[in-house]
């Protein structure tokens, strides 16, 4: 981590990085209308990871400081010079969110596997089929994706875990996560997620806790790779 970024700072890391980029804009190091350095170079200059920088840049785009032009680059916008200060909260870091989900839901899958019932499994299967129908109709799968994960948590028999899984998933609706989803999720990513859900379901049906845990963690890591680390 760069020395300029403070672990004790209560703000999220992407907000700290966004502040540093904004400071360079205000100081005219990156003049209005100019193109920022390539993402890889900018990450090296700031001493941060590319996923964290990407989150910061999307946060800056949401507040109007920069414009991300796919295939062209990232350009400084006029409003940036009029907005000195910290960006408004835009949700949790998607990278940290997915890391937390992998830890929590991997454990949930183990408990759900031990407590699975025919009725609970039928509800999980129902969510998979609803997601399949969404894909066929060209709809967003987010609602049934959430339902799938929550219904697995429900099989754990632990209401705290049900609430936690739902709360973590709902961070995908935050301004930052939503902006990243809009850019990076599409029909192929939906289909990949559906296939991964089916693998988790098969492990639950087999009552194999280690396979269920591995399948859940693999799914969440794959989801992160698709819309966080791409």
C-alpha positions, 0 to 999 in steps of 0.5 A: 500500500502506498504511504499516502494511503492511510490504513486507519482512515475510516473511508474506504480505500477506493475513496482515498484513491479517488481523492488522490486522483482528484487532487491531481486534477485540481492541481492541473497535473491532469488538466480538464479534457486531458487523458489520464495515464493508462490504468496500469501506469496510473496504478504504479504511480499511485502505488495501488492495485489495479482493482482498487484503482478501477473502483476509484475511477468508476467512483470518479465517473459517477460523481462526474470528475472523469469520463471512461470511454471504452476503447479510448481511455479516461478523460478529465471532465470540467466538473472535477475542478468545481468539486474539491472534497471527498466523494459521497459514499457509493457502497462497499468495495466490490473486491472486498465485498466478494472476498467477504462473500466467499468466506461467509457463503463457503461456510454457509454451504457446509452448514446448509449441506448438513441440514438440507431437506427435500423441500429446501433443495426444491426451493434452491432448484426453483431459483435456478430455473427462474434464473434460467427463464430470466436469461432466456427472456433477456432479463437481468438475473440479479433478483433470482441470483440473490434468491438462490444464495438466500435460499441456501442460507435458509437451509442452514437454519440460522437466521443470522446467516440468512440476514448476512448473506442477503445484506452482503448480496444487496451491496451489489445494488450500490452505486459503485457495484451497479456501475461496474455490473452495467459495464461488465455483466452480460448474457455470457456472464449470466450463463456462466453464473447459472452453470456454477449455481447448478454445480453448487446445487449438485453438491448440495443434493449429494450432501457433500459439504466439502464439494459444496463449499468448494463450488460456492467459493469457486463461483464467487471467485469466478463472479469477482473475476468477471466483474471486479478484476476484468 
